[in-house]
Structure formats: structure tokens, C-alpha cells
């Protein structure tokens, strides 16, 4: 007879500790590793050879901070992802330098606090704005707390030049192994192909418990493709055949994604042949070739008929190329971005950043250290919620700093100067793209790089003092992170969830209106799923906080899940109405139940937003 299974509960780590131990997985980004090796190290070497070491340090620092933002994606999107934060850093470096030269400790601290309030609010706008706000404050602390002989404008110029050098490498170097079409668009090509793969995986998962996870993965793939194709351009419209082709292929994927979502919502398992068409389309995108014949799914249900029609449309678009320039995304106006910066999430984050940054600057100056930038700069990174829960950030930062400082102390004892330290900077720059998979590993690598930079610049070996200063910054951010703030706690989560609710409402209203404008519908659907994904990320981070913080957003996960099911149902309604011209009782009843459930869960979570 089989032995009875044990009923003892398995030991589970608390969420805040489990998050700190979790690391991302994936292949080594060798192209980013090569760029990292060619960025900060060579710039520092050029400064040493030209006998302008301090400017070499500043340029290498700009390249290092840009390297932290050098994530996978298209070359075009990297212009904004690297360039905007670098511009913010240059501004902060100039402001910090001049303020440090002109102001005493008290007015300087007040100025940096005000700068933290401004940068914190701006950071709530989005990932690029968050990077810009972070570099603005970090560079301001360095400018005020690292005495260098050059004026502020010159330091800012070389900071931008360092980041610009990495951007040039990003735009000019081909990706290893890319051989299909124009190598300049290999990031876009990979992103669009990933959308078709995600559609196929969702179809495979229809009728299983994995369908929800696969639908979320499809949303992430579509978001990434939109961002990859939507970067800045010199011309208003796509100017090359490869770019126009990729945009057409992305647009053709939207109807496939809609049909796949409707089929997953229906809950019936599908034949494996159904997913073969999207997989062949993904291969055609990657190899920049024609699709060949596509297997047609059965047309026995509205979702299958919609999928078949979408495959035929995609095959035609692939063969004739197309000339679409619409990415089906809603452009956020400046006014909308400013509203995000001053809403409840922006205000709460701005206040915390201001308190942490200002208090860090005050404590650092009170310690009477000549190079006092480390505490406020560390506090800026620790206070960022997009890097994970607060307790996880603090643990990883402390552990990473200790490890990095110990490793650097060992290297500093044996390496020749300055050539050995320059080589250490180059190696650390190459390791940053790999180390970004875990905050502690990234902190350790950056600590080694920065300590090597400042030692080349003339500072004494400071490993042990950096450990102490990091622990001070960790304690400071932990205290400020748990302080009560004006208004309702969890403002960032609630603001994102409110935007997701408004987007879901707009999409549902368009579907129920019976409009034939599919282009507008796809724009609204993309907006609804994108905002829901952003809300989900913020909720997951909040749920992994210490209980004192996590309790303020209890119930928001259930609200987000209900909103997702509502948007999925609206998509199924749209596909069914396209096919039959009407909705079934199952659709309308399910919508009514979800709306009632959403209202109840919003009330339990204490959310004040309009129901769809």
C-alpha cells in the first residue's frame, strides 16, 4: 500500500525575504557585456592618458549609470531609455556642483530636499522618468559632495559625453548572431516575433490553468514590442522597408492576440494545430522571410473564425509588406504626465524621496566627511519602489555593498595603480548587464566600480567607510519608509489601479457601444492591459513588503484580478459580436457578475474609483 502523504505544512519564507533571494534567469546578454567593457574603462583610461583624470572619472560615471539602464530592446528605444536619464544626471551634476560651491550646509540641504521632492514626483510618470529622477538626484549629490577642480558645466558636459559614448556603442555595434535583414532593427524584430510566440503559447494553454499566466505573458510581449517600435525618429514616418514591414507585422498580431484571448476566455482546450500558424509567423519575423502556407484552424466557433481571419490577414500583410505606421498606442499628453506626477502616488513618493535625500545629505554633512555624497546617493536607490519591496532593497543593498567593498579592498591591495584600477573598472562595466538580474549582485559590481573610479580620482581607499555609510542610509530609508504620510497609504498602488480601472471602463464602453472601429478598440484594449500590468507589478511589490506596509494595500490584488477578467470578457464580447452581431446570455451575465464583484472588492479594499 502507498504511504500516506505527510500533512505537515511546508516551511515558507516571508514574502519580503523570498523576494530578496529571488533572481532573474536568462541567457547572458553578450552584446551588452561587450558594450559595458568598452564604455567606462576606456573613458577612464582616456582621462588618465590625457592627464584629465577627474573628467575621465565623470565620463566613466556617466557611462556606468547609462549601463544600468542599458536593458534589452531596440536601438531606437534605447535613445530615450539612456538619453533622458543621462540628461537628468547632467542637470543634477551642474546644479549640485554650483550649489555645493555657493551654499552652506543648511541651505544646501534644503535645496537638495526640494530637488528630491521634484524628482520623486517626476519619477511616478514612468520607467524612463524614474531613471531620469534617480540620475538627477545621484548626480546632484555627487556634484555637491565630491570636490573636483572643473566647473559645473564642464562636469555636466563630460557626464553626458560618457553616457553618449555608451549610446553610440548601442546604436553602432551589431548584435552577435543577427543576420536577418537590417541589423539596426534586430531588437524590433525579436520583440515582434516574441508577440507571435506568446499568441501560440496562449492558444496551447487554452482550457488549462496556465491560460491566465500565458495571457499576462502576451500582454508583456505586446508592451515590449510597442516600446521597441515606438522610439524617437528623425522622420515622422517609418523610413526604411524593414521598419515598415515590422510595424505591419506588429499590427497584424493585434487581431491574433484578440482572438487568442477570446479562445482562452472560452475555456475549451484547442487542437495543437491551432497554434502552428502563429509559430510559423514568429519564425518568418525572425528570419525576415515569407511565411509559406499556414495551417487553417477549424471555423466551428466565433473565436476560431476570428483566429482564421486574423491568420489570413497576417499572411497577406507579411507577403505584401504593408505600409502601416500605427502602433495602436495612446500618446500621453504633457498635462496627463503632470497629473500623474502630482496625484496621490506621485505626492507620496515625492515626499519620501525628499525626506530620504534631504536627511541623507544632512546626516552625511554632519559626519564631517570631505566626500559625503555616498549616503544621499545610496538613499535615492533604496527609496525606489520599482526596484522591489523596501525590506528587500535594504537587505540586498547592504549585502551587496559589503561584498563589493570586501572584494575591492582585496583588489586594491594587489593591483598596480592606476592601470590595474582602470582594468577593474572595465571588467566591472562588463559585469553590470549580468548583475542586473539581482539587486545585491548589481550593488556589489557597482560598488567595486565606483570605489575604483574614486580611487583613481584621488580619494583614499574607502571600503570600510562606505560600508558604514551604506548601513546608515539603509537605516534612514527604513525609518522614512515606515513613517506616516499625509493622505492614504499605498498611494502609488492605488493611483495605478485607478488608471487601470479608467482604462478598463473606456474599453468596455467602446465594446458595448457596438462600434465597428476596430483600430480604436485595439488602442483601448492595449491601454487597458498595459495599465493593468503596471498595477499588477506595483501590487506584487507592495504585497512583499513588511506587514506594516503590506497591510495598506490589502485587497488590491483581488481588484486587479477582477479587472483583468472584466477586460478578458470584454475582448471575448468584441470577438463574438464581430462574428454574430450580438452577445449571448453567457457574455452579458458574466459581465454583470464581474461588475458586481468589482464593486464589492473595491469597497473592501477602500478604493475610490469609478466602476466600469
C-alpha atoms as one frame of an Amber mdcrd trajectory, in Angstrom:
protein
   0.000   0.000   0.000   1.259   3.505  -0.710   2.345   5.501   2.269   0.051
   8.360   3.257   1.420  11.732   2.336   2.673  13.956   5.105   0.241  16.606
   6.283   2.890  18.785   7.890   2.887  22.284   6.345   5.923  23.140   4.275
   8.108  25.933   5.562   7.653  29.107   3.537   9.822  32.192   3.682   8.069
  35.505   4.370   7.399  37.421   1.136   9.901  40.211   1.871  12.715  37.673
   2.380  11.684  35.467  -0.552  11.818  38.491  -2.844  15.312  39.373  -1.640
  16.539  35.877  -2.554  14.849  35.745  -5.962  16.963  36.321  -9.079  16.049
  36.655 -12.748  17.166  33.999 -15.197  18.066  34.067 -18.850  20.939  33.892
 -21.324  23.966  36.116 -20.899  23.472  39.345 -22.923  26.870  39.225 -24.601
  26.258  42.340 -26.696  25.575  44.358 -23.507  28.624  42.780 -21.851  30.815
  43.931 -24.757  29.364  47.442 -24.562  29.979  47.552 -20.815  33.604  46.553
 -21.270  34.120  49.250 -23.927  32.380  52.058 -22.014  33.554  53.190 -18.551
  37.025  51.590 -18.610  38.250  53.125 -21.897  36.807  56.526 -20.929  38.707
  56.450 -17.650  41.859  55.361 -19.483  41.489  58.287 -21.894  41.254  60.673
 -18.950  44.372  59.181 -17.366  46.356  59.379 -20.620  45.244  62.976 -21.216
  46.100  63.929 -17.635  42.474  64.956 -17.025  41.697  62.239 -14.536  38.779
  63.976 -12.837  36.969  64.449 -16.149  37.694  60.835 -17.043  36.084  59.818
 -13.760  32.987  61.907 -14.512  32.664  60.493 -18.046  33.090  56.946 -16.762
  30.448  57.627 -14.118  28.011  58.768 -16.823  28.721  55.606 -18.822  28.239
  53.430 -15.726  24.843  54.921 -14.863  23.785  54.609 -18.502  24.908  50.972
 -18.414  22.489  50.287 -15.549  19.682  51.436 -17.875  21.049  49.501 -20.879
  18.377  46.819 -20.989  17.260  44.526 -23.851  15.194  46.229 -26.513  15.500
  48.082 -29.769  18.199  50.582 -30.624  15.603  53.301 -31.120  14.022  52.836
 -27.713  17.492  52.906 -26.135  17.865  56.538 -27.233  15.134  57.547 -24.820
  15.937  54.925 -22.181  19.584  56.019 -21.940  19.464  59.610 -23.155  16.707
  61.068 -20.977  18.181  59.824 -17.661  21.652  60.983 -18.759  20.270  64.454
 -19.423  18.718  64.451 -15.955  22.047  63.363 -14.482  23.914  66.142 -16.263
  21.456  68.714 -14.927  21.791  67.326 -11.415  25.579  67.349 -11.622  25.631
  71.008 -12.678  23.093  72.071 -10.031  24.853  70.091  -7.295  28.279  71.445
  -8.208  27.230  75.094  -8.170  25.078  74.668  -5.053  27.905  72.923  -3.213
  30.249  75.788  -4.048  27.851  78.600  -3.151  25.723  77.359  -0.226  26.395
  76.348   3.336  25.232  73.096   4.852  21.710  74.190   5.825  20.623  75.936
   2.598  22.293  73.172   0.555  20.310  70.532   2.446  17.065  72.455   1.887
  17.817  72.768  -1.830  18.560  69.047  -2.158  15.353  68.234  -0.263  13.323
  70.356  -2.689  15.106  68.691  -5.590  14.155  65.306  -4.128  10.501  66.335
  -3.951  10.557  67.387  -7.613  12.447  64.318  -8.839  10.264  61.957  -6.805
   7.072  63.308  -8.349   8.550  63.116 -11.845   9.638  59.514 -11.217   6.000
  58.447 -10.845   5.346  59.191 -14.525   7.035  56.052 -15.828  10.240  53.976
 -16.039  12.195  56.473 -18.152  11.135  59.368 -15.931  12.079  57.280 -12.886
  15.556  56.756 -14.325  15.859  60.475 -15.023  14.789  61.380 -11.484  17.236
  58.903  -9.988  20.206  60.136 -12.014  19.243  63.744 -11.307  19.497  63.177
  -7.558  22.512  60.854  -7.580  24.468  63.263  -9.771  23.375  66.238  -7.650
  24.734  64.514  -4.541  27.992  63.709  -6.322  28.313  67.243  -7.650  27.805
  68.757  -4.209  29.775  66.176  -2.231  32.707  65.249  -4.490  35.083  68.218
  -4.781  36.613  68.391  -8.265  38.514  71.239  -9.914  36.289  71.643 -13.003
  33.253  73.954 -13.139  29.760  72.503 -13.117  29.068  72.979 -16.827  32.222
  71.087 -17.796  31.449  68.208 -15.457  27.915  68.023 -16.865  29.249  68.033
 -20.420  31.608  65.127 -19.793  28.916  63.226 -17.885  26.654  63.415 -20.943
  29.586  62.526 -23.185  30.204  59.361 -21.162  26.575  58.278 -21.438  26.586
  59.309 -25.096  29.572  57.057 -25.764  27.657  54.044 -24.465  24.655  55.084
 -26.573  26.882  55.270 -29.660  28.069  51.742 -28.926  24.444  50.640 -28.520
  23.469  52.093 -31.889  26.561  51.113 -33.874  27.555  47.617 -32.745  25.628
  44.746 -34.391  24.053  42.128 -32.189  26.027  38.858 -32.267  24.203  36.314
 -34.396  21.816  38.784 -36.056  21.752  38.040 -39.755  18.181  38.669 -40.897
  17.600  41.998 -42.586  18.950  45.326 -41.398  20.846  44.719 -38.132  19.671
  48.096 -36.843  16.211  46.604 -36.303  17.173  43.304 -34.673  15.667  44.418
 -31.344  12.362  45.287 -33.006  12.423  42.013 -34.941  12.937  39.943 -31.791
  10.181  41.852 -29.968   7.589  41.336 -32.741   8.486  37.657 -33.093   8.007
  37.249 -29.337   4.426  38.517 -29.715   3.564  35.738 -32.183   5.245  33.171
 -29.938   3.199  34.450 -26.992  -0.012  34.101 -29.038   0.900  30.485 -29.830
   1.642  29.744 -26.181  -1.687  31.222 -25.095  -3.508  29.036 -27.621  -1.633
  25.999 -26.294  -2.699  26.885 -22.759  -6.412  27.386 -23.573  -8.541  25.232
 -21.298  -5.757  24.825 -18.698  -4.751  26.574 -15.501  -1.839  28.195 -17.377
  -4.106  30.353 -19.540  -4.035  33.339 -17.189  -0.253  33.305 -16.947   0.089
  32.997 -20.727  -2.306  35.896 -21.283  -0.194  38.049 -18.966   2.911  36.992
 -20.921   1.187  38.043 -24.150   0.466  41.458 -22.630   4.129  41.825 -21.650
   5.242  40.855 -25.171   2.895  43.377 -26.761   4.043  46.107 -24.365   7.680
  45.360 -25.164   7.039  45.380 -28.917   5.194  48.698 -28.689   8.096  50.223
 -26.793  10.666  48.742 -29.177   8.922  50.125 -32.260   7.872  53.431 -30.727
  11.215  55.110 -30.001  12.219  58.535 -31.333  12.866  59.020 -35.062  14.311
  61.807 -37.167  11.413  61.463 -39.585   7.716  61.396 -38.764   7.088  58.114
 -40.583   8.992  54.840 -40.922  11.769  55.498 -43.412  13.002  52.023 -44.355
  11.371  48.941 -45.839  12.448  46.784 -42.887  10.904  49.179 -40.378   7.626
  49.470 -42.290   7.481  45.694 -42.584   7.983  45.206 -38.840   5.298  47.730
 -37.983   2.894  45.970 -40.331   3.722  42.616 -38.767   3.119  44.032 -35.288
  -0.254  45.470 -36.327  -1.244  42.106 -37.830  -0.558  40.452 -34.468  -3.205
  42.514 -32.672  -6.178  40.708 -34.185  -4.468  37.364 -33.493  -3.931  38.366
 -29.866  -7.582  39.381 -29.571  -8.822  36.082 -30.983  -6.443  34.069 -28.789
  -7.639  35.934 -25.691 -11.261  35.190 -26.578 -10.480  31.491 -27.097  -8.664
  31.310 -23.760 -11.637  33.004 -22.088 -13.989  30.362 -23.501 -12.036  27.744
 -21.540 -12.056  24.972 -24.141  -8.890  23.073 -24.985  -7.740  23.526 -28.582
  -6.067  21.225 -31.050  -2.287  21.612 -31.195  -2.597  22.563 -34.871  -4.313
  25.821 -33.892  -1.063  27.297 -32.527   1.034  26.254 -35.513   0.127  29.297
 -37.614   1.341  31.930 -35.108   4.549  29.919 -34.606   5.289  29.982 -38.325
   4.629  33.711 -38.353   7.111  34.153 -35.484   9.745  32.224 -37.432   9.071
  34.359 -40.522   9.624  37.529 -38.490  12.913  36.270 -37.036  14.319  35.147
 -40.380  12.811  38.037 -42.372  11.318  35.583 -44.872   7.857  34.743 -46.222
   5.522  32.646 -44.127   4.704  29.937 -46.650   1.377  28.101 -46.292  -0.262
  28.429 -42.887  -2.445  25.684 -41.379  -6.028  26.886 -41.092  -7.844  26.203
 -37.799 -11.363  24.836 -37.784 -14.053  27.511 -38.114 -16.519  25.920 -35.710
 -16.739  28.793 -33.189 -16.578  32.617 -33.311 -13.121  32.673 -31.713 -11.761
  30.125 -34.185 -13.263  32.001 -37.105 -11.709  35.223 -35.827  -8.356  33.437
 -35.490  -8.575  32.087 -39.036  -9.436  35.521 -40.413  -6.546  37.056 -38.465
  -4.130  34.433 -39.857  -5.257  35.162 -43.410  -4.830  38.883 -42.833  -1.379
  38.344 -41.305  -0.254  36.130 -44.187  -1.357  38.789 -46.670   0.385  41.542
 -44.688   3.591  39.506 -44.488   3.614  38.821 -48.219   2.906  42.330 -49.498
   4.842  44.188 -46.827   2.312  46.865 -45.931   2.795  50.488 -45.014   1.064
  50.952 -41.655   2.608  53.377 -39.172   0.064  52.995 -36.363   1.288  51.277
 -33.201  -2.162  51.495 -31.583  -0.931  53.302 -28.524  -2.348  56.342 -26.787
   0.101  59.218 -26.540   0.147  60.722 -23.068  -0.018  64.493 -23.147   2.216
  66.681 -21.020  -0.817  67.603 -18.930  -1.588  63.922 -18.273   2.005  63.272
 -17.240   1.944  66.232 -14.864  -1.283  64.951 -13.322   0.441  61.624 -12.705
   3.356  63.416 -11.031   1.062  65.237  -8.580  -1.546  62.551  -7.918  -1.608
  60.529  -4.702   1.157  58.178  -5.854   3.421  60.978  -7.061   2.911  63.027
  -3.909   3.617  60.115  -1.573   6.712  59.037  -3.475   7.950  62.617  -3.809
   7.681  63.193  -0.070   9.561  60.017   0.760  12.317  60.754  -1.725  12.625
  64.310  -0.417  12.857  63.164   3.198  15.359  60.398   2.446  17.534  62.521
   0.173  17.482  65.603   2.376  18.023  63.695   5.607  20.809  61.684   3.958
  22.570  64.869   2.875  22.183  66.375   6.350  23.494  63.282   8.144  26.407
  62.928   5.713  27.474  66.548   6.149  27.123  66.245   9.924  29.581  63.345
   9.841  32.095  65.933   8.591  33.369  63.788   5.712  35.023  65.534   2.772
  33.356  63.186   0.251  29.860  62.938   1.710  27.824  62.043  -1.384  27.584
  58.296  -0.659  24.743  58.381   1.914  22.260  60.537  -0.059  23.120  58.761
  -3.334  22.541  55.385  -1.688  19.254  56.591  -0.202  17.998  57.528  -3.681
  18.442  53.981  -4.962  16.956  52.473  -1.810  13.789  54.546  -1.901  12.861
  53.458  -5.470   9.794  51.147  -5.310  10.338  49.882  -8.878  13.460  48.066
  -7.633  11.372  45.876  -5.341   9.924  45.954  -1.817  11.645  48.191   0.737
  12.937  45.439   3.033  14.278  43.505   0.050  16.039  46.592  -1.305  17.653
  47.333   2.039  18.869  43.770   2.562  20.245  43.497  -0.967  21.912  46.901
  -0.831  23.597  46.167   2.477  24.762  42.705   1.430  25.917  43.897  -1.982
  27.860  46.828  -0.562  29.633  44.666   2.000  30.557  42.107  -0.648  31.667
  44.755  -3.148  33.719  46.647  -0.579  35.477  43.497   0.618  36.229  42.417
  -2.957  37.546  45.861  -3.840  39.739  46.009  -0.742  41.384  42.783  -1.858
  41.956  44.028  -5.392  43.176  47.448  -4.241  45.861  45.766  -2.123  47.436
  43.945  -5.074  46.586  45.847  -8.289  49.031  48.393  -9.709  47.775  51.977
  -9.907  46.235  53.378 -11.950  46.356  50.745 -14.721  45.095  47.919 -12.515
  42.161  50.011 -11.303  41.306  51.044 -14.862  41.173  47.363 -15.834  38.971
  46.692 -12.799  36.558  49.414 -13.963  36.381  47.829 -17.434  35.700  44.368
 -16.002  33.044  45.727 -13.635  31.368  47.568 -16.515  31.189  44.310 -18.452
  29.595  42.556 -15.454  26.822  45.115 -14.903  24.439  43.709 -17.588  24.670
  40.275 -15.953  24.489  41.606 -12.388  21.212  43.472 -13.044  19.416  40.163
 -12.539  19.677  40.656  -8.773  19.865  43.921  -6.857  22.530  42.636  -4.441
  24.763  41.463  -7.295  24.282  44.751  -9.121  25.123  46.670  -5.952  28.300
  44.631  -5.439  29.531  45.248  -9.003  28.662  48.949  -8.934  30.373  49.319
  -5.533  33.592  47.859  -6.919  33.389  50.099  -9.988  32.685  53.310  -8.065
  35.380  52.654  -5.464  37.882  52.060  -8.257  36.784  55.255 -10.018  37.120
  57.490  -6.986  40.467  55.968  -6.027  41.806  56.759  -9.490  40.367  60.242
  -8.981  42.436  60.763  -5.835  40.297  59.513  -2.942  41.946  57.164  -0.439
  40.850  53.564  -0.092  37.379  53.891   1.451  35.843  50.395   1.520  35.127
  50.278   5.242  33.711  53.790   5.493  31.425  53.011   2.514  30.037  50.022
   4.390  29.244  52.196   7.410  27.688  54.917   5.254  25.560  52.356   3.397
  24.244  50.935   6.664  23.373  54.475   7.806  21.475  55.055   4.543  19.669
  51.710   4.925  18.538  52.578   8.446  17.448  56.024   7.319  15.324  54.707
   4.433  13.765  52.016   6.628  12.663  54.665   9.112  11.344  57.084   6.485
   9.681  54.256   4.578   7.528  53.432   7.602   6.670  57.000   8.590   3.013
  58.016   8.189   2.406  60.421   5.327  -0.449  62.821   4.531  -3.283  61.083
   2.714  -3.994  57.397   2.298  -1.063  54.959   2.392  -0.255  52.902  -0.701
  -0.831  55.891  -2.947   1.320  54.540  -5.780  -0.600  51.264  -5.946  -3.970
  52.958  -5.669  -3.143  55.532  -8.341  -2.049  52.836 -10.805  -5.105  50.740
 -10.037  -7.341  53.771 -10.572  -5.778  54.374 -14.000  -6.276  50.700 -14.845
  -9.943  50.949 -13.831 -10.464  54.008 -16.029  -8.799  52.294 -18.991 -10.938
  49.176 -18.480 -14.045  51.374 -18.349 -13.178  53.111 -21.619 -12.525  49.787
 -23.343 -15.715  48.155 -22.057 -17.839  51.140 -23.082 -16.404  51.036 -26.602
 -17.108  47.305 -26.932 -20.659  47.608 -25.596 -21.400  50.546 -27.884 -21.196
  48.210 -30.882 -18.742  50.452 -32.723 -17.125  48.999 -35.858 -13.918  50.964
 -35.306 -11.526  48.097 -34.624  -8.468  50.329 -34.676  -9.821  52.399 -31.779
 -10.815  49.207 -29.977  -7.293  47.807 -30.228  -5.864  51.054 -28.884  -8.204
  50.934 -25.889  -7.541  47.233 -25.316  -3.775  47.774 -25.354  -4.143  50.651
 -22.889  -6.320  48.569 -20.563  -3.932  45.625 -20.483  -0.825  47.809 -20.182
  -2.145  49.787 -17.216  -3.300  46.569 -15.566   0.180  45.091 -15.947   1.703
  48.193 -14.341  -0.791  47.971 -11.473  -0.065  44.271 -11.030   3.675  44.942
 -10.715   3.132  47.644  -8.099   0.735  45.406  -6.157   3.201  42.496  -6.180
   5.951  44.731  -4.801   3.642  46.087  -2.115   2.481  42.598  -1.106   6.126
  41.619  -0.487   6.721  44.496   1.929   6.937  44.048   5.677   3.456  43.534
   7.190   3.347  47.112   8.499   3.415  48.377   4.901   1.758  45.477   3.063
  -1.477  45.866   5.010  -2.157  49.250   3.405  -2.781  47.656   0.003  -4.623
  44.528   1.113  -7.408  43.639  -1.273  -5.912  45.425  -4.271  -4.732  42.121
  -5.784  -8.342  40.897  -5.909  -9.480  44.153  -7.528  -6.803  43.854 -10.209
  -7.723  40.210 -10.868 -11.378  41.146 -11.301 -10.448  43.975 -13.671  -8.366
  41.571 -15.733 -11.248  39.112 -16.021 -13.500  42.015 -16.979 -11.164  43.096
 -19.786 -10.813  39.471 -20.943 -14.595  39.180 -21.023 -14.914  42.436 -22.953
 -12.446  41.043 -25.505 -14.486  37.855 -25.836 -17.614  40.002 -26.290 -15.944
  42.025 -29.031 -14.884  38.909 -30.958 -18.318  37.299 -30.623 -20.118  40.470
 -31.683 -17.875  40.817 -34.736 -18.903  37.304 -35.784 -22.625  37.215 -34.942
 -23.632  40.855 -34.417 -24.932  40.166 -30.900 -23.918  38.898 -27.476 -25.034
  35.692 -25.806 -26.651  35.457 -22.418 -23.408  33.956 -21.115 -21.480  37.094
 -22.050 -23.940  39.593 -20.579 -24.464  37.593 -17.407 -20.732  37.204 -16.873
 -20.215  40.948 -17.348 -22.932  41.746 -14.801 -21.424  39.344 -12.256 -17.947
  40.813 -12.725 -19.205  44.376 -12.328 -20.950  43.443  -9.075 -17.839  41.624
  -7.864 -15.648  44.593  -8.785 -17.815  46.960  -6.774 -17.676  44.731  -3.699
 -13.922  44.253  -3.878 -13.293  47.959  -4.435 -15.325  48.732  -1.332 -13.468
  46.150   0.778 -10.108  47.488  -0.419 -11.130  51.086   0.309 -10.622  52.205
  -3.285 -12.304  55.316  -4.593 -12.542  54.960  -8.346 -15.381  54.851 -10.789
 -16.608  51.386 -11.624 -16.642  50.455 -15.323
